[in-house]
Amino acid sequence: MRLSEILKGVRLLNELSSEVDIEHITYNSGDVREGSLFVALKGQRFDGHDFIKECVSKGAKAVVLERPDLLENLSSSYSSRGIEFILVEDSRKALAVISNNFYGRPSEKISVIGVTGTNGKTTTTFLIKSILETAGIKTGLIGTIHYEVDDRILPAPHTTPEAPEFQGLLREMYEAGCQAVVTEVSSHALAQKRVDGTLFERAVFTNLSRDHLDFHRDMEHYFQSKARLFKELLKKGASAIINSDDEYGKLLIPSLKERRTYGIISGDIRALNINNSIKGLRFQISWEGGLLQIESSLTGLINVYNILAAVATGLSMGIDPYAIREGIKRIKSVKGRFQRIDEGQDFLVIVDYAHTPDALKRVLLTAREIITSSHGSGSENKSSGLQQGRIITVFGCGGDRDRGKRPLMGEIATKLSDFVVITNDNPRSEDPDIIISDILKGVLGDNYVVIPDRREAIIQAIEMAEKGDIVMIAGKGHEEYQEVKGMRFPFSDEETARSAIKERLNIHASN
């Protein structure tokens, strides 16, 4: 593709001296090859400007940079090579526009639905995809667990990939025959302009609570990053779907003309007569056009909100309510999201991605609802095998992330659980003992034990469980690794829990 075509819409601070053909675009110096356009980004750990000469030596034909102090020297040094050095004000913004152009502006050819918020993004995207496909709309998926293109499942290095990968996925999905794409849109992606240039047909706001403050500094900056999806990236006339029960959702609503709101307390689309149990959810959804009976294997109030968001999206797209209802019913579970681990034991084991104070609070309150509702139907619920029991929680906090949430999570866990096993999550480059010490600053009472080894912590929690208890393993959810001192080691909460349950059942069976 001609360089001038790739740069359409990019505000240039210097003039192109010649026209060149570009075969590849990248921001990663390691990916540069002959015919590449390299965009130098300033990152948190590295500055791409430091790798420009290396990229030219590998065959880059053009370089986009945002440092005027480098331009004159680079231009003169490589004047005989015909390398184009392009000065811009914001390399990240330029990368987004360049990526969109290079891949043929795919969001103009396919409906893109973005879902953002602190909690619930993953489940909501799976629900929306199921609704659309039930209605006969072939749909791609981009999110935390994986990416789905046609029948192919691709690994997800990031919830929302960088601009070239994001636009490349949209293009690939379009070429595979997808009519729509539903994508999680992270606050990092919005702050770093990874999805700029994309025309979003719908945008969904789930909720906002404390997370990522190591990156965003404060809640206001975090909120404004999320708000960009609705205020800057929605296609003209497109609908915003907003949780009006959430305090930040309420702040967002007045600035949006085309919107639908949902909630349990308020909203255009509301949930009524909620019945929540370990078997799942049964409730009605009311809106101006009618009443819809919902049955779902998912459980907990958080999933009522996730279902509401998906239903509101479907209704806004004119999808038949029957297809919406069936699409919700088809989702039996989402990996690592209040996922029940069942090997025939007489207590519940749940794996959940809850790694924020609000998410941990929600899953523990849901666990308490399950125990209470089960007990309320008799001393023992024969269908679920539950009787009044305890909540045993296993959790830790990630390293190199917001330290302020650690004591909050320690407080929530010890307040809402009967017993807590405090352990490691992904310590990354931090000392695990310091992370655990931060958690302990918030604990209430003495209903906890510290077992740093996560595998041993899960095993011990399952060993101490009795009939009717719930073992809640929080923090890592779907992840298949544990990151320690910059290295990732294979580790799965789900597989560890299954192995521990089987071992316990075998031991008990042999005694």
Secondary structure, 3 states (H helix, E strand, C coil): CEHHHHCCCCCECCCCCCCCECCEEECCHHHCCCCEEEECCECCCCEHHHHHHHHHHHCCCEEEECCHHHHHHHHHHCCCCCCEEEEECCHHHHHHHHHHHHCCCHHHCCEEEEEECCCCHHHHHHHHHHHHHHCCCCEEEECCCEEEECCEEEECCCCCCCHHHHHHHHHHHHHCCCCEEEEECCHHHHHCCCCCCCCEEEEEECCCCCCCHHHHCCHHHHHHHHHHHHHCCEEEEEEEEEECCCHHHHHHHHHCCCEEEEECCCCCEEEEEEEEECCEEEEEEEECCEEEEEEECCCCHHHHHHHHHHHHHHHHCCCCHHHHHHHHHHCCCECCECEECCCCCCCEEEEECCCCHHHHHHHHHHHHHHHHHHHHCCCCECCCCECCCCEEEEECCCCCCCCCHHHHHHHHHHHHCCEEEECCCCCECCCHHHHHHHHHCCCCCCCEEECCCHHHHHHHHHHHCCCCCEEEEECCCCCCEEEECCEEEECCHHHHHHHHHHHHHHHHHHC
